[in-house]
């Protein structure tokens, strides 16, 4: 079964997860096949951006849950769909939501980490 045939069975979100995967997780051929399948389905640019925000937002949430304020350095996720400004805004939005859910567990040093990361 070719990638094109296999990807016809995937949800649009799963295809965006392939496109937005970490460097080295998928071949360029696989990423391009996922893009082509989304195009064949007629996924609009707005829908593509929305799916990408969802995928990257989940990645950011997982990143925050495992982040060590003392030993880790803040890194924004990379995206093949969203630009850097969209990533920064998404990070700030996900962080604000995550922080409000976990406020009693967040040390004050977080504001310094975010300031340094986005400064």
C-alpha positions as CSV (number, residue, x, y, z in Angstrom):
1,X,0.0,0.0,0.0
2,X,1.4,3.4,-1.0
3,X,1.5,6.4,1.3
4,X,-1.2,8.0,-0.9
5,X,-3.5,5.0,-0.4
6,X,-2.8,4.7,3.3
7,X,-3.3,8.4,4.0
8,X,-6.8,8.3,2.4
9,X,-7.8,6.3,5.5
10,X,-6.4,8.9,8.0
11,X,-8.4,11.7,9.5
12,X,-7.5,15.3,8.5
13,X,-6.2,15.8,12.1
14,X,-3.9,12.8,11.8
15,X,-2.5,14.1,8.5
16,X,-1.8,17.5,10.1
17,X,0.0,15.6,12.9
18,X,2.2,14.1,10.3
19,X,2.9,17.5,8.7
20,X,3.6,19.1,12.2
21,X,5.7,16.2,13.4
22,X,9.1,16.7,14.9
23,X,12.0,16.9,12.5
24,X,13.1,13.4,11.5
25,X,9.9,11.6,12.6
26,X,8.6,11.4,9.0
27,X,10.3,11.5,5.6
28,X,9.7,14.5,3.3
29,X,7.8,12.1,1.1
30,X,5.4,11.3,3.9
31,X,4.9,14.9,4.8
32,X,4.2,15.8,1.1
33,X,1.8,12.9,0.7
34,X,-0.1,14.2,3.8
35,X,-0.2,17.7,2.3
36,X,-1.4,16.3,-1.0
37,X,-4.2,14.3,0.6
38,X,-5.4,17.3,2.5
39,X,-5.5,19.3,-0.7
40,X,-7.4,16.5,-2.5
41,X,-10.0,16.6,0.3
42,X,-10.4,20.3,-0.3
43,X,-9.4,21.3,3.3
44,X,-9.5,25.1,3.4
45,X,-6.6,27.1,4.7
46,X,-8.6,28.2,7.7
47,X,-9.4,24.6,8.5
48,X,-5.7,23.7,8.1
49,X,-4.7,26.5,10.4
50,X,-7.3,25.4,13.0
51,X,-6.1,21.8,12.9
52,X,-2.5,22.9,13.2
53,X,-3.3,25.1,16.2
54,X,-5.0,22.1,17.9
55,X,-2.1,19.8,17.2
56,X,0.6,22.3,18.2
57,X,-1.5,23.4,21.2
58,X,-1.6,19.8,22.5
59,X,2.2,19.6,22.0
60,X,2.7,22.8,24.0
61,X,0.5,21.5,26.8
62,X,2.5,18.3,27.1
63,X,5.7,20.4,27.0
64,X,4.5,22.6,29.8
65,X,3.5,19.6,31.9
66,X,7.1,18.2,31.6
67,X,8.9,21.5,31.8
68,X,11.4,22.0,34.7
69,X,11.6,25.7,35.5
70,X,15.0,25.4,37.0
71,X,16.8,23.1,34.5
72,X,15.1,23.5,31.2
73,X,15.3,26.4,28.6
74,X,12.1,27.6,27.0
75,X,11.8,26.5,23.4
76,X,8.9,27.2,21.1
77,X,7.7,24.3,19.0
78,X,8.4,24.4,15.3
79,X,5.6,24.4,12.7
80,X,5.4,23.7,9.0
81,X,2.0,25.5,8.9
82,X,2.0,28.3,11.5
83,X,4.4,31.2,11.4
84,X,6.5,32.2,14.4
85,X,4.1,35.0,15.6
86,X,1.2,32.5,15.5
87,X,3.3,30.0,17.5
88,X,4.1,32.7,20.1
89,X,0.5,33.7,20.5
90,X,-0.6,30.1,20.7
91,X,2.0,29.4,23.3
92,X,0.9,32.4,25.4
93,X,-2.7,31.3,25.1
94,X,-2.1,27.7,26.0
95,X,0.2,28.7,28.9
96,X,-2.4,31.1,30.3
97,X,-5.0,28.3,30.2
98,X,-2.6,25.7,31.6
99,X,-1.5,28.1,34.4
100,X,-5.0,28.8,35.5
101,X,-5.7,25.1,35.8
102,X,-2.5,24.5,37.7
103,X,-2.0,27.9,39.5
104,X,-1.3,26.5,42.9
105,X,1.6,24.4,41.5
106,X,3.3,27.1,39.4
107,X,6.3,28.9,40.9
108,X,6.6,32.6,40.4
109,X,9.7,32.0,38.3
110,X,7.5,31.2,35.4
111,X,6.9,34.8,34.6
112,X,10.7,35.2,34.3
113,X,11.0,32.2,32.0
114,X,8.2,33.5,29.7
115,X,9.7,37.0,29.8
116,X,13.1,35.6,28.8
117,X,11.6,33.4,26.1
118,X,9.5,36.0,24.5
119,X,11.6,39.1,25.4
